[in-house]
Amino acid sequence: METHNHRTDKDGKPEAEENYAAHEENPAPSPEAINEPNDRPASNIIWVAVMVAIVIMALIYFIFIY
């Protein structure tokens, strides 16, 4: 089975690359790699954690030091 010029097994999972000479004409990454959905947006969680840490540190500073 072939999808997007990449070999897949019967379940549709991509197989390991064996013929590197075949990609000399099209060396770009696979369409699956470019169009991969962002189902784990860690960047949003990191910003929330940073903001919470800043607020907690500011509270500790104003309560104990100021």
Rosetta blueprint (number, residue, H / E / L):
1 M L
2 E E
3 T E
4 H L
5 N L
6 H E
7 R E
8 T E
9 D L
10 K L
11 D L
12 G L
13 K L
14 P E
15 E L
16 A L
17 E L
18 E L
19 N L
20 Y H
21 A H
22 A H
23 H H
24 E H
25 E L
26 N L
27 P L
28 A L
29 P L
30 S L
31 P H
32 E H
33 A H
34 I H
35 N L
36 E L
37 P L
38 N L
39 D L
40 R L
41 P L
42 A H
43 S H
44 N H
45 I H
46 I H
47 W H
48 V H
49 A H
50 V H
51 M H
52 V H
53 A H
54 I H
55 V H
56 I H
57 M H
58 A H
59 L H
60 I H
61 Y H
62 F H
63 I H
64 F H
65 I H
66 Y L
